[in-house]
Amino acid sequence: MRKQKQKKLYKHSQERSCIDIVFPKTTFIDYYYSLRRTATSLLSDLVNLNLSDTTKQIIAEYIWIGGSGMDIRSKARTLPGPVSDPSKLPKWNYDGSSTGQAAGDNSEVILYPQAIFRDPFRRGDNILVMCDAYTPAGDPIPTNKRHNASKIFSHPNVAKEVPWYGIEQEYTLMQKGVNWPIGWPIGGFPGPQGPYYCGVGADKAIGRDIVDAHYKACLYAGISISGVNGEVMPGQWEFQVGPVEGISAGDQVWVARYLLERITEISGVNVSFDPKPVPGDWNGAGAHCNYSTKTMRNDGGLAVIKKAIEKLQVKHKEHIAAYGEGNERRLTGKHETADINTFSWGVANRGASVRVGRDTEKEGKGYFEDRRPASNMDPYVVTSMIAETTILG
């Protein structure tokens, strides 16, 4: 009798897993998630570790632009202590054959530190470093657009005009693994445009947590971000950088883009700077460039603005060619854009190539807005080109 009972118990124990014997099912699930929470908490503690408690060393994240002109790259290095002047930072190198910027048999590209920002991810004295790229001989590589922009902004005639820029960077948050905006049904569409622009509510302001995280990260980093808002197409947002003088406008927009890429990476979504991410009756994405010079901001500046606009009209084709890839899909004359082939300007006209604000008209001085740049434009190219055309002409 005893042997029969033992056989039954043994057979029963074989049919159950070891985990079931040690833990009831509900207890095991709770235990599993408890372990995951503990591991996540520990990882978070390590990521947010304050290094200043134990070392004077800091981490510098070197940032540069890859071969496509829109792929942002970065890597980190340890430095012996805090640095606030980019000229005090060491140059570094990277494998240009892996970024489409050098041949495999001569792949070394040199990074020159140009601007420093506080690191909102590592915090403390850790920094982000915006760099541009050169050959070992010291020549700027072809994709280094900052070098030429710096030459234009350092020209005495440009420098004395103290050019200011305010760039309105639009972007679209996309579902990871699917080329479709967040909040949109896969293969389908949300309700038509109208309620989304500066909208409030879960069905209108899609992705606000990412936007607010980015806003604060930019302020922490030292970027002159002046605002954010939801855009006309659902899942599309905008941040504004400026007013910023000269070459710093390009530095700040690129680092703001880097921060956005990092935050969406953490959030599990993608960010698109495509000028027309969804074809059809949906707004595209631009990077409107607000611009003024010292004489434009002084009394009688409106006359200077009108002369500058005339110069832009003469160079319309050259500017369009440099204002972003795929911009022809956006500049159709619809959805608050001018037609790509025709230059136009007007007061308070959002369907024009260049818009002059009501305040500027009223005060007789101020700034104007070039509405032609696409969301994927290079801010070094656009800002320096506007200065070159309107000042050096």
C-alpha positions, 0 to 999 in steps of 0.5 A: 500500500505504501509503495503504491502511494509513493509511486503515485506521488512520484508520478505526480511530481514528475508531471509538475515542473520544479518551479510549480513545486517551489512556487504556486503559479501566482506567486512565481509571476509576482516573483518574476516581475519583482526581479525585473523591477529590481533589475530595472531599478538597479540599471537606472541607478547605474545610468544615473550614477553621480560620478562626482562623488568618486572621481574628477573624470568626466565623460564627453560625448563627441557628436558629428554628422555622417555621410548621408548628411542626416545621420547623426553619429556619436561616441564617448571618451573619458577626460581627466576633468571638466572642460568648458572651452572646446579649444581645450578638448582633444581632437579625435578620430573615427572610421569614415569607411563605416559612415560613408565618408572615407575609403577603407584603405584610408579610413581615418577621419579627424573630429574637431570639437567646436561647441560644448553643451551640458549632457542631460543624460549623464548630467554632472560635469559630463558634456556633449561636444558638437564636432566637424570632420577633417582629413588627417591633413586638415582639410574639411571632408566633403560632408563637412558643411560647418566649415564653409558656413563658418567662413561666411559668418566670419566674413567682416561684412557678415559679422558686423550685421550680427545675423540672428536666426530662429529655426522652426524644426518640424518632425514626425514621430513614427511607430518603430518598425513601421513607416507610419506615424504614432497614433495612426492605425496601421494601414489606416488613417486618423480623422482629418486635419483640424483638431491636432494643431496645438491640440490637447487630449490623448486623441490629438496630442500624440507623443507629448511626453516625448516632446516635453522630455526633449524640451527640458533636455534642450534647456538643460543642455544650454540650447536656446529652445524658445518653444514647442507645439503640436503641428497640423498633422497628428503625430507631428510636432515642432520645436523652435531654436532661437534667436541665435547668432551666426554659426551657433544656430547650426550647432544648436539645431544639430544638437537638439536633433541629437537629443531628440534622436536619443529620447525617441530611442529610449521611448521606442519610437522613431523620429522622421525629418522627411519633408512629406512623411505621408503622401496625400492631403496631409501637411508636410514638415518644414524648417522655417528659418526666421532671419534678421540683421542688425540693420533690419532690426533698426529703424528703417529696417523694412526697406532693408528686408525688402531688398534682401527678399529681392536678392533671395528671389534672384537666387531662388533656384540655388536656395531650393537646391540646397534646402532639403532632399525631397522638398518638391513633395512638400512645396506644392502650393498646398498645405501652407506652402508656396509652389517650389518653382515660383518665388513669392512673398507677402505680409502674414502670408503662410502660402508664400515663399517668404513671409513678413510678419504684421509686427514687422510691417507695423514697426517698419523693422524686424525680421522675415521668415523663409518658409522654403527649407524642408525639415531635413535641411542642413542648418549650417547650409541654410543659415550661411546661404541666407547670410551670403545672399542677403549680405554679401549678395 
